[in-house]
Amino acid sequence: MVIEMQPSEVVSQRRAHPNSASPSSLPILTVAKRLGLSAEDVELYGDERAKIKLRVLHETDGGSEGKLIVVSAMTPTTAGEGKTTTTIGLGDALSRLGHRTVIALREPSLGPCLGNKGGACGGGFARVIPSEEINLHFNGDFHAITTAHNLLAAVLDNHLHQGNALAVDSRAILWRRVMDMNDRALRQIVVGLGGKANGVPRQDGFDITVSSEVMAILCLAQGLGDLKTMLGEMVVAESLSGTLVRARDLGVCGAMAAILKDAIKPNLVRTLEGTPALIHGGPFANIAHGCNSLLATRLALKLADYVVTEAGFGTDLGLEKFVHIKCRKGGLRPSAAVIVASIRALKAHGAAPGRQPDPNGLDAVLRGFSNLDKHVENARILGFSPVVAINRFADDTGAEIDLVKDLCTRAAVPCGESTAYARGGLGGEELARLVIDAAQRTPSPPRFLYDLEDPLVRKIESVASKIYGASEVRFAKPASDKLRKFQERGYGRLPVCMAKTQYSFTDNPKIVGRPAGFTLTVQDVHLRAGAGFVVALAGDIMTMPGLGKSPAALDIDVDEEGRITGLS
């Protein structure tokens, strides 16, 4: 059983290392200087946050790069398995072992923070700070993305109102509005009501900001010039004659880029132990590509010996898209992959109705290992040297942990425990040593499962069969018709971004374990020409979540001193 430690115990056990710090105040400018950055290289947002100027990346080009470690996971439960906490703990552990380390994470979305999931800054002694500010408005990036996205929507509706010179078909507008909130009532709406002065009536709707193509572009752009070019390629509607209408046709890309000029700069914060963290961008992995910005990752690689980044959810979502979208775009060569597992997730995937597990839960753990084993296989298929991290909880038994380690040994995959939640970087040292060993091998390029010249249908089938284990992919008529149209219009060379449930290898969240012989149904597809991929929606995927019966917002408060409570 994990013994919870007090902060004083954690501090006393820290060894000196380049990034060491106590949980007391450590100015962000000091953190920046330890990375070799000057005061002129950063823009301060108070004492604890900063943005790094884009010129730093270009000025450091040509030097040696650090080793990139990507953290993924087995198929999670609804509670999550502590992937962010493990990522932060691993980064702190690498720092403790004397390596210059930078953590690269996504920014939290207000939707889940105020909804059911809570914040995304780690937990316990493995956290990035200032947690409340990061979980809320942070440095304003999501607001800028929301504003830029909705500016395009407003200009498009204004174009209809002002005479419609582009002959836009109001029944074929593809650009919905966004907001960074869970609000099911806005999924389908009608705009332009109230007479001629209020625009052209039409059906519209809202998605959550993290699903915006502007978010995806910000996370894949390699500079402001690239950003403007990608924004211009976004397809927003069809004309009455069937031609595509792009954002550049509306003449608003310069204004959108101006709104995003600060948002594109990576954000610098730190962990409780002082390890630098670049937190930038936040696309969801079940409806988008699920990785932090390419700019932040590339910058981190220039500044550190080890960069620990995260790919959302399991290998079937975040890691697969990390390879086919982010690595392909940025030419990244990761050195190792960590797959986070937990005893509770193994038990969930090994649950057998009608069967009584033994008192220690070993039956369910043994059966549930098939899910973890498939994720290990996926990492290898994608070209990684995987390491399994058991994120240990207080009620896990020694027998359960030993069983998982034994099963990993039989699967020839290194396996270590992480107790970073309770012990900070000290609790991640076992895992860190295994990761260092795996990363010593010369990194090879990621292994792509399809060529860009392959038809879009074949790309989807490759991911579904090799990563999910599907025996067949069925395309609903809307998806089939659109895919054919995308091919004909010259978008067939784009990679695919799969959108499906995070709770199963299938498109049904109730099917756990490692299913086989199933059919994956692609209900619809969306063109994201600016971001450079085609989204394939499998199963019942919503791009605007709703709030639960008791959302986290009901527990959040702030006192007269500005101290926030209830925001986990």
C-alpha positions as CSV (number, residue, x, y, z in Angstrom):
1,M,0.0,0.0,0.0
2,V,1.2,3.5,-0.8
3,I,2.1,5.6,2.3
4,E,0.9,9.2,1.9
5,M,3.8,11.6,2.6
6,Q,3.6,15.1,4.0
7,P,5.1,18.0,2.0
8,S,8.0,18.3,4.5
9,E,9.0,14.7,3.9
10,V,9.0,15.2,0.2
11,V,11.2,18.3,0.4
12,S,13.6,16.6,2.8
13,Q,14.1,13.7,0.4
14,R,14.9,15.8,-2.7
15,R,18.4,15.6,-4.0
16,A,20.0,18.7,-5.6
17,H,19.6,18.8,-9.4
18,P,19.5,21.5,-12.1
19,N,15.7,22.1,-11.7
20,S,15.4,21.5,-8.0
21,A,13.1,23.8,-6.0
22,S,11.0,23.6,-2.9
23,P,7.2,24.1,-3.2
24,S,7.8,27.7,-2.0
25,S,7.9,30.6,-4.5
26,L,10.2,30.2,-7.5
27,P,9.9,33.1,-9.9
28,I,9.2,32.0,-13.5
29,L,12.0,34.2,-14.7
30,T,14.4,32.1,-12.6
31,V,13.0,28.9,-14.3
32,A,13.5,30.5,-17.7
33,K,17.1,31.5,-16.9
34,R,17.8,27.9,-15.9
35,L,16.8,26.9,-19.4
36,G,19.3,29.4,-20.9
37,L,16.6,32.0,-21.6
38,S,17.1,35.7,-20.9
39,A,14.5,38.2,-19.7
40,E,14.2,39.4,-23.3
41,D,13.2,36.0,-24.4
42,V,10.0,35.8,-22.4
43,E,6.9,37.9,-21.8
44,L,5.9,37.7,-18.1
45,Y,2.3,37.2,-17.0
46,G,3.0,37.8,-13.4
47,D,5.5,36.0,-11.3
48,E,4.5,32.4,-12.1
49,R,3.6,32.4,-15.8
50,A,5.2,33.6,-19.0
51,K,5.2,33.2,-22.7
52,I,8.3,32.4,-24.8
53,K,8.9,34.5,-27.9
54,L,8.8,32.6,-31.2
55,R,12.2,33.9,-32.2
56,V,13.8,31.7,-29.5
57,L,13.0,28.6,-31.5
58,H,14.6,30.0,-34.7
59,E,17.7,31.2,-32.8
60,T,18.2,27.8,-31.3
61,D,17.8,25.9,-34.6
62,G,20.8,23.8,-35.7
63,G,21.8,22.7,-32.2
64,S,21.5,19.2,-30.7
65,E,18.0,18.1,-29.7
66,G,16.9,16.3,-26.5
67,K,15.2,12.9,-26.4
68,L,11.4,13.0,-26.8
69,I,9.4,10.7,-24.5
70,V,5.6,10.4,-25.2
71,V,3.2,9.3,-22.5
72,S,0.1,7.4,-23.5
73,A,-2.1,4.9,-21.7
74,M,-4.2,1.8,-21.7
75,T,-8.0,2.3,-22.3
76,P,-9.1,4.4,-19.4
77,T,-12.0,4.3,-17.1
78,T,-14.3,7.4,-16.8
79,A,-12.1,8.5,-13.9
80,G,-8.9,8.6,-15.9
81,E,-5.8,6.7,-14.9
82,G,-3.5,9.6,-14.0
83,K,-1.7,10.0,-17.2
84,T,-0.9,13.7,-16.6
85,T,0.1,13.1,-13.0
86,T,2.5,10.3,-14.2
87,T,3.9,12.6,-17.0
88,I,4.7,15.3,-14.5
89,G,6.1,12.8,-12.0
90,L,8.3,11.3,-14.7
91,G,9.6,14.8,-15.6
92,D,10.4,15.6,-12.0
93,A,12.1,12.3,-11.6
94,L,14.3,12.8,-14.6
95,S,15.2,16.2,-13.2
96,R,16.1,14.6,-9.8
97,L,18.4,12.2,-11.6
98,G,20.4,15.2,-13.0
99,H,18.9,15.6,-16.5
100,R,17.8,18.9,-17.9
101,T,14.1,18.2,-18.4
102,V,11.1,20.0,-19.8
103,I,7.5,18.8,-19.7
104,A,5.2,19.6,-22.7
105,L,1.5,19.4,-22.0
106,R,-1.9,20.5,-23.3
107,E,-3.9,23.3,-21.8
108,P,-7.0,22.4,-19.9
109,S,-10.5,23.1,-21.4
110,L,-13.0,25.0,-19.2
111,G,-15.7,22.6,-20.3
112,P,-14.3,19.6,-18.4
113,C,-12.9,21.7,-15.6
114,L,-16.4,23.0,-14.8
115,G,-18.1,19.8,-15.9
116,N,-17.4,16.3,-14.9
117,K,-13.7,15.6,-15.4
118,G,-12.1,18.4,-13.3
119,G,-8.8,20.1,-14.0
120,A,-5.8,18.8,-15.9
121,C,-2.8,20.0,-14.0
122,G,-1.8,16.6,-12.4
123,G,-2.4,15.8,-8.8
124,G,-0.9,15.5,-5.3
125,F,2.8,16.3,-5.4
126,A,3.0,15.8,-9.2
127,R,1.4,19.1,-10.4
128,V,2.1,22.1,-12.5
129,I,1.5,25.4,-11.0
130,P,-0.3,27.9,-10.7
131,S,-2.9,25.2,-11.1
132,E,-6.0,27.3,-10.6
133,E,-4.9,29.9,-13.2
134,I,-3.9,27.2,-15.7
135,N,-7.3,25.4,-15.2
136,L,-9.2,28.6,-15.8
137,H,-8.2,31.4,-18.2
138,F,-4.4,30.8,-18.1
139,N,-2.8,33.2,-20.5
140,G,-5.8,33.7,-22.7
141,D,-5.1,31.3,-25.5
142,F,-8.5,29.6,-25.5
143,H,-10.2,32.9,-25.5
144,A,-8.2,34.0,-28.5
145,I,-8.9,30.8,-30.4
146,T,-12.6,31.1,-29.6
147,T,-12.7,34.7,-30.7
148,A,-10.8,34.1,-34.0
149,H,-13.1,31.1,-34.8
150,N,-16.2,33.1,-34.1
151,L,-14.9,36.1,-36.0
152,L,-14.9,33.9,-39.1
153,A,-18.4,32.8,-38.4
154,A,-19.6,36.4,-38.0
155,V,-17.9,37.5,-41.2
156,L,-19.5,34.6,-43.1
157,D,-23.0,35.5,-41.9
158,N,-22.3,39.2,-42.6
159,H,-21.3,38.2,-46.2
160,L,-24.7,36.5,-46.6
161,H,-26.4,39.6,-45.3
162,Q,-24.4,42.1,-47.4
163,G,-25.3,40.6,-50.8
164,N,-23.5,37.2,-50.9
165,A,-21.0,38.0,-53.6
166,L,-19.5,34.5,-53.3
167,A,-22.9,32.9,-53.9
168,V,-22.5,30.9,-50.6
169,D,-25.2,28.3,-50.2
170,S,-26.7,29.0,-46.8
171,R,-27.8,25.3,-46.6
172,A,-24.2,24.2,-47.1
173,I,-22.3,26.2,-44.4
174,L,-19.8,24.0,-42.6
175,W,-18.4,26.5,-40.1
176,R,-20.2,26.3,-36.8
177,R,-19.5,28.5,-33.8
178,V,-17.6,27.5,-30.7
179,M,-17.3,28.2,-27.0
180,D,-15.2,26.7,-24.3
181,M,-18.0,25.3,-22.3
182,N,-20.2,22.2,-22.1
183,D,-23.7,23.3,-23.2
184,R,-25.9,20.8,-24.9
185,A,-28.6,23.4,-25.6
186,L,-26.4,25.0,-28.2
187,R,-25.7,21.9,-30.3
188,Q,-28.4,22.8,-32.8
189,I,-29.7,26.4,-33.1
190,V,-31.2,28.8,-35.6
191,V,-29.6,32.1,-36.2
192,G,-30.7,35.2,-38.1
193,L,-34.2,35.4,-36.7
194,G,-36.0,38.7,-36.3
195,G,-36.3,40.2,-39.7
196,K,-33.9,41.4,-42.5
197,A,-31.9,43.6,-40.2
198,N,-30.7,40.6,-38.2
199,G,-29.2,38.5,-41.0
200,V,-30.2,35.5,-43.0
201,P,-32.0,32.8,-41.0
202,R,-30.3,29.4,-41.1
203,Q,-29.6,26.4,-39.0
204,D,-26.3,26.6,-37.0
205,G,-24.8,25.2,-33.8
206,F,-21.9,25.3,-31.4
207,D,-19.0,23.0,-30.8
208,I,-16.6,23.1,-27.9
209,T,-13.5,25.2,-28.6
210,V,-11.0,22.3,-28.3
211,S,-12.7,20.7,-31.4
212,S,-12.2,23.9,-33.4
213,E,-10.0,23.7,-36.6
214,V,-8.4,26.9,-35.4
215,M,-7.2,25.0,-32.3
216,A,-5.8,22.2,-34.4
217,I,-4.0,24.8,-36.7
218,L,-2.5,26.6,-33.7
219,C,-1.1,23.3,-32.5
220,L,0.4,22.3,-35.9
221,A,1.5,25.7,-37.2
222,Q,5.3,26.3,-37.2
223,G,5.1,30.1,-37.1
224,L,2.8,33.1,-37.8
225,G,3.3,32.9,-41.5
226,D,2.4,29.2,-41.5
227,L,-0.6,29.9,-39.3
228,K,-2.0,32.5,-41.7
229,T,-1.6,30.1,-44.7
230,M,-3.3,27.2,-42.8
231,L,-6.1,29.5,-41.7
232,G,-6.7,30.5,-45.3
233,E,-7.1,26.9,-46.4
234,M,-10.0,26.2,-44.1
235,V,-13.2,25.2,-45.9
236,V,-16.2,27.0,-44.5
237,A,-19.0,26.4,-47.0
238,E,-20.0,25.4,-50.5
239,S,-21.3,27.8,-53.1
240,L,-24.6,27.4,-55.0
241,S,-22.6,26.0,-57.9
242,G,-20.9,23.4,-55.6
243,T,-17.4,25.0,-55.4
244,L,-15.6,25.3,-52.0
245,V,-15.6,28.5,-50.1
246,R,-12.4,29.0,-48.0
247,A,-11.6,31.4,-45.2
248,R,-9.2,33.3,-47.4
249,D,-12.1,34.0,-49.8
250,L,-13.7,36.1,-47.0
251,G,-10.5,38.2,-46.5
252,V,-10.4,37.7,-42.7
253,C,-7.3,35.6,-42.1
254,G,-5.1,38.5,-41.3
255,A,-7.4,39.6,-38.6
256,M,-7.7,36.1,-37.2
257,A,-3.9,35.8,-37.1
258,A,-3.7,39.1,-35.4
259,I,-6.0,37.8,-32.6
260,L,-3.8,34.7,-32.3
261,K,-0.4,36.5,-32.4
262,D,0.1,36.0,-28.6
263,A,-1.8,32.7,-28.3
264,I,0.7,31.0,-30.7
265,K,3.6,31.7,-28.3
266,P,4.2,28.7,-25.9
267,N,3.4,29.2,-22.2
268,L,6.1,28.5,-19.6
269,V,5.2,27.4,-16.0
270,R,6.7,24.9,-13.7
271,T,6.0,21.9,-11.5
272,L,5.9,21.9,-7.7
273,E,9.5,20.7,-7.8
274,G,10.6,23.4,-10.3
275,T,10.8,21.4,-13.5
276,P,9.9,23.7,-16.4
277,A,6.7,23.0,-18.3
278,L,5.5,24.3,-21.6
279,I,1.7,24.1,-21.7
280,H,0.3,25.1,-25.0
281,G,-2.8,24.2,-27.0
282,G,-5.4,21.7,-26.1
283,P,-7.2,19.6,-28.7
284,F,-9.2,16.7,-27.3
285,A,-8.0,13.3,-28.4
286,N,-11.4,11.7,-28.9
287,I,-12.6,14.4,-31.3
288,A,-9.3,16.0,-32.5
289,H,-5.6,15.0,-32.6
290,G,-5.0,15.3,-28.8
291,C,-1.5,16.7,-28.6
292,N,0.1,19.9,-27.3
293,S,1.5,22.4,-29.9
294,L,4.2,21.4,-32.3
295,L,5.9,24.7,-31.5
296,A,6.1,24.0,-27.8
297,T,7.4,20.5,-28.4
298,R,10.1,21.6,-30.8
299,L,11.1,24.4,-28.5
300,A,11.4,22.0,-25.5
301,L,13.6,19.7,-27.6
302,K,16.0,22.6,-28.2
303,L,16.2,23.5,-24.5
304,A,16.3,20.1,-22.7
305,D,18.0,16.7,-22.6
306,Y,14.7,15.0,-22.1
307,V,11.2,16.2,-23.1
308,V,8.2,14.4,-21.6
309,T,5.0,15.0,-23.6
310,E,1.6,13.5,-23.5
311,A,-0.8,12.1,-26.2
312,G,-4.4,12.1,-25.1
313,F,-6.2,8.9,-23.9
314,G,-4.8,5.5,-25.1
315,T,-2.5,4.4,-27.9
316,D,-5.6,3.9,-30.1
317,L,-6.4,7.6,-30.0
318,G,-3.7,10.0,-28.9
319,L,-0.6,8.0,-29.7
320,E,-1.8,6.9,-33.2
321,K,-2.6,10.6,-34.1
322,F,0.6,11.8,-32.5
323,V,2.4,9.7,-35.0
324,H,0.3,10.2,-38.2
325,I,-0.5,13.9,-37.7
326,K,2.0,15.6,-35.3
327,C,5.2,13.6,-36.0
328,R,4.5,13.6,-39.8
329,K,4.0,17.4,-39.8
330,G,6.9,18.2,-37.6
331,G,9.4,15.5,-38.4
332,L,9.6,14.3,-34.8
333,R,11.6,11.2,-33.8
334,P,10.4,10.1,-30.3
335,S,12.8,8.0,-28.3
336,A,10.4,6.0,-26.2
337,A,6.7,5.6,-25.2
338,V,5.3,5.2,-21.7
339,I,1.9,3.4,-21.4
340,V,0.2,4.3,-18.1
341,A,-1.9,1.5,-16.5
342,S,-3.7,1.2,-13.2
343,I,-5.1,-1.7,-11.3
344,R,-8.6,-0.3,-11.3
345,A,-8.5,0.0,-15.1
346,L,-7.2,-3.6,-15.5
347,K,-10.0,-4.8,-13.2
348,A,-12.6,-2.8,-15.2
349,H,-11.4,-4.5,-18.5
350,G,-11.3,-7.8,-16.8
351,A,-14.7,-7.7,-15.3
352,A,-16.7,-10.9,-15.9
353,P,-20.4,-10.8,-15.1
354,G,-21.5,-13.8,-13.1
355,R,-17.9,-14.7,-12.1
356,Q,-16.7,-14.1,-8.5
357,P,-13.1,-12.7,-8.5
358,D,-10.7,-13.8,-5.8
359,P,-10.4,-11.5,-2.7
360,N,-7.3,-9.7,-4.1
361,G,-8.9,-9.1,-7.5
362,L,-6.2,-11.1,-9.3
363,D,-8.8,-12.8,-11.6
364,A,-9.9,-9.5,-13.0
365,V,-6.4,-8.1,-13.3
366,L,-5.3,-11.2,-15.2
367,R,-8.2,-11.0,-17.7
368,G,-7.9,-7.2,-18.0
369,F,-4.2,-7.4,-19.0
370,S,-5.3,-8.3,-22.5
371,N,-6.3,-4.6,-22.9
372,L,-2.9,-3.3,-21.7
373,D,-1.1,-6.0,-23.9
374,K,-2.9,-4.6,-27.0
375,H,-1.7,-1.1,-26.2
376,V,1.9,-2.4,-25.8
377,E,1.5,-4.0,-29.2
378,N,0.2,-0.8,-30.7
379,A,3.2,1.2,-29.4
380,R,5.5,-1.4,-31.1
381,I,3.4,-1.3,-34.3
382,L,3.9,2.5,-34.4
383,G,7.7,2.1,-34.0
384,F,8.2,2.8,-30.2
385,S,10.1,1.1,-27.4
386,P,7.3,1.0,-24.8
387,V,7.6,1.1,-21.0
388,V,4.6,0.3,-18.8
389,A,4.0,2.6,-15.9
390,I,1.7,1.3,-13.1
391,N,0.2,4.4,-11.6
392,R,-0.2,3.1,-8.1
393,F,-3.2,3.9,-5.9
394,A,-3.4,3.6,-2.1
395,D,-5.7,0.6,-2.2
396,D,-3.7,-1.5,-4.7
397,T,-2.2,-4.6,-3.2
398,G,1.3,-5.9,-3.5
399,A,-0.1,-9.1,-5.1
400,E,-1.9,-7.1,-7.8
401,I,1.2,-5.1,-8.6
402,D,3.4,-8.2,-8.7
403,L,1.0,-9.9,-11.1
404,V,1.1,-7.0,-13.5
405,K,4.9,-6.9,-13.4
406,D,5.1,-10.6,-14.0
407,L,2.7,-10.4,-17.0
408,C,4.8,-7.5,-18.4
409,T,7.9,-9.6,-18.0
410,R,6.3,-12.4,-20.0
411,A,5.3,-9.8,-22.7
412,A,9.0,-8.6,-22.8
413,V,8.0,-5.0,-21.8
414,P,9.8,-3.1,-19.0
415,C,7.4,-2.2,-16.2
416,G,7.8,0.2,-13.3
417,E,5.6,1.7,-10.6
418,S,4.8,5.4,-10.2
419,T,3.9,6.8,-6.9
420,A,4.3,10.4,-8.0
421,Y,0.9,11.5,-6.7
422,A,2.1,10.8,-3.1
423,R,5.8,11.3,-3.4
424,G,6.4,13.7,-6.3
425,G,9.6,13.1,-8.4
426,L,10.9,10.6,-5.9
427,G,8.0,8.3,-6.7
428,G,8.8,8.4,-10.4
429,E,12.5,7.4,-10.2
430,E,11.9,3.7,-10.9
431,L,10.0,4.6,-14.0
432,A,12.5,7.2,-15.0
433,R,15.4,4.8,-15.0
434,L,13.5,2.4,-17.2
435,V,12.7,5.2,-19.6
436,I,16.3,6.4,-19.7
437,D,17.3,2.9,-20.6
438,A,14.7,2.6,-23.4
439,A,15.7,6.0,-24.7
440,Q,19.3,5.2,-25.1
441,R,18.7,3.4,-28.3
442,T,19.1,5.5,-31.5
443,P,15.6,6.8,-32.2
444,S,14.1,5.6,-35.5
445,P,11.4,7.5,-37.4
446,P,7.9,6.6,-36.3
447,R,6.3,3.8,-38.3
448,F,3.4,5.0,-40.4
449,L,0.6,2.6,-41.1
450,Y,-0.3,4.1,-44.4
451,D,1.2,6.2,-47.2
452,L,-0.3,9.6,-47.9
453,E,-1.0,8.4,-51.4
454,D,-3.3,5.7,-50.1
455,P,-7.1,6.4,-50.6
456,L,-8.8,7.9,-47.5
457,V,-10.9,4.8,-47.1
458,R,-7.8,2.6,-46.9
459,K,-6.2,4.9,-44.4
460,I,-9.2,4.6,-42.1
461,E,-9.2,0.8,-42.6
462,S,-5.5,0.5,-41.7
463,V,-5.9,2.3,-38.4
464,A,-9.1,0.4,-37.5
465,S,-7.6,-3.0,-38.3
466,K,-4.1,-2.6,-37.1
467,I,-4.6,-0.4,-34.0
468,Y,-8.2,-1.2,-32.9
469,G,-8.3,-4.8,-34.0
470,A,-11.5,-4.4,-36.2
471,S,-12.2,-7.0,-38.8
472,E,-14.3,-4.7,-40.9
473,V,-15.1,-1.0,-41.4
474,R,-18.6,0.0,-42.5
475,F,-19.1,3.4,-44.0
476,A,-22.5,5.1,-43.6
477,K,-23.7,6.7,-46.8
478,P,-22.9,10.3,-45.7
479,A,-19.4,9.3,-44.9
480,S,-18.9,7.3,-48.1
481,D,-20.2,10.1,-50.3
482,K,-18.1,12.7,-48.6
483,L,-14.9,10.6,-48.8
484,R,-15.4,10.2,-52.5
485,K,-16.0,13.9,-52.9
486,F,-12.8,14.7,-50.9
487,Q,-10.8,12.4,-53.1
488,E,-12.2,14.0,-56.2
489,R,-11.4,17.5,-54.9
490,G,-7.7,16.7,-54.3
491,Y,-7.8,16.1,-50.5
492,G,-7.0,12.3,-50.8
493,R,-3.4,12.8,-49.6
494,L,-4.4,14.1,-46.2
495,P,-3.9,11.9,-43.1
496,V,-7.0,10.8,-41.2
497,C,-7.9,11.9,-37.6
498,M,-10.1,9.3,-36.0
499,A,-12.8,10.4,-33.7
500,K,-14.3,7.7,-31.4
501,T,-15.0,6.8,-27.8
502,Q,-11.9,6.7,-25.6
503,Y,-13.4,3.9,-23.5
504,S,-13.1,1.1,-25.9
505,F,-11.1,-0.1,-28.9
506,T,-14.5,-0.3,-30.7
507,D,-17.0,2.5,-31.4
508,N,-19.1,1.2,-28.4
509,P,-17.9,2.5,-25.0
510,K,-19.5,-0.5,-23.2
511,I,-17.2,-3.1,-24.9
512,V,-14.1,-3.4,-22.7
513,G,-11.0,-5.6,-22.8
514,R,-9.5,-6.6,-26.1
515,P,-12.4,-7.3,-28.5
516,A,-11.9,-9.0,-31.8
517,G,-13.9,-9.6,-35.0
518,F,-16.0,-6.4,-34.6
519,T,-17.2,-3.9,-37.2
520,L,-16.3,-0.3,-36.8
521,T,-18.9,2.1,-38.3
522,V,-17.8,5.5,-39.6
523,Q,-20.9,7.6,-39.4
524,D,-19.6,10.8,-41.0
525,V,-16.4,12.6,-42.0
526,H,-15.3,16.2,-41.9
527,L,-12.7,18.0,-44.0
528,R,-10.1,20.0,-42.1
529,A,-8.2,21.3,-45.0
530,G,-6.5,24.1,-43.1
531,A,-5.2,21.8,-40.3
532,G,-4.3,19.2,-42.9
533,F,-6.4,16.1,-42.1
534,V,-9.8,14.5,-42.5
535,V,-11.8,13.7,-39.4
536,A,-13.6,10.3,-39.4
537,L,-16.3,10.0,-36.8
538,A,-17.0,6.5,-35.6
539,G,-20.0,5.8,-33.4
540,D,-21.9,8.4,-31.4
541,I,-19.4,11.3,-31.1
542,M,-20.4,14.7,-29.9
543,T,-18.4,17.8,-30.6
544,M,-20.3,19.8,-27.9
545,P,-20.5,17.9,-24.6
546,G,-23.2,18.5,-22.0
547,L,-23.0,19.0,-18.2
548,G,-23.7,16.1,-15.8
549,K,-26.3,16.1,-13.1
550,S,-23.8,17.5,-10.6
551,P,-21.1,19.4,-12.5
552,A,-17.9,20.4,-10.8
553,A,-18.9,24.1,-11.1
554,L,-21.3,23.6,-8.3
555,D,-18.3,22.9,-5.9
556,I,-16.1,25.8,-7.0
557,D,-15.9,29.1,-5.0
558,V,-13.6,32.0,-4.4
559,D,-13.1,34.0,-1.2
560,E,-12.6,37.8,-0.8
561,E,-8.8,37.3,-1.0
562,G,-9.2,35.6,-4.4
563,R,-8.4,32.1,-3.2
564,I,-10.2,29.5,-5.3
565,T,-11.6,26.3,-3.7
566,G,-13.1,23.2,-5.3
567,L,-11.3,23.4,-8.6
568,S,-9.4,20.1,-8.7
